[in-house]
């Protein structure tokens, strides 16, 4: 998770409690919300330990999921 934090700071993302606009990210336990400059909606990345459990887009207003990515990333590992 530290690697992701550092990388987002390097790309001038701002850490906030809840993402509301592009260029922001939020960390809560094993969940990282990232609002990219290139997407209309932010992404919620859920981790199980160092593995990505799910990635899905969500609505900023309701915080409800819109779409889950269909890629198989269960074997992707995050650097420590």
C-alpha positions, 0 to 999 in steps of 0.5 A, spaced: 500 500 500 505 504 501 508 503 494 501 506 491 501 511 496 508 514 494 506 513 486 500 517 487 503 523 490 509 522 485 503 524 480 500 530 484 494 526 487 491 529 493 490 524 499 483 526 502 478 522 506 473 521 500 474 522 493 470 527 489 474 530 483 479 527 479 486 527 482 484 525 489 485 518 492 483 516 499 485 510 503 481 506 508 484 500 511 484 495 505 481 499 500 484 505 496 479 509 492 482 513 486 479 518 481 483 519 475 484 525 471 482 520 465 475 517 467 468 520 469 468 516 475 473 513 480 475 506 482 475 502 488 481 497 489 480 492 494 486 488 497 486 482 501 493 482 504 497 484 498 493 481 493 488 485 489 481 482 490 477 487 486 477 493 482 470 497 480 468 504 478 463 507 483 458 513 483 461 519 487 455 521 490 452 515 492 458 511 493 455 505 490 459 501 485 457 502 478 461 496 474 466 491 476 472 490 472 472 483 468 479 482 468 482 476 472 487 480 477 487 475 483 494 473 482 496 480 481 501 482 487 502 489 490 509 491 492 511 492 499 
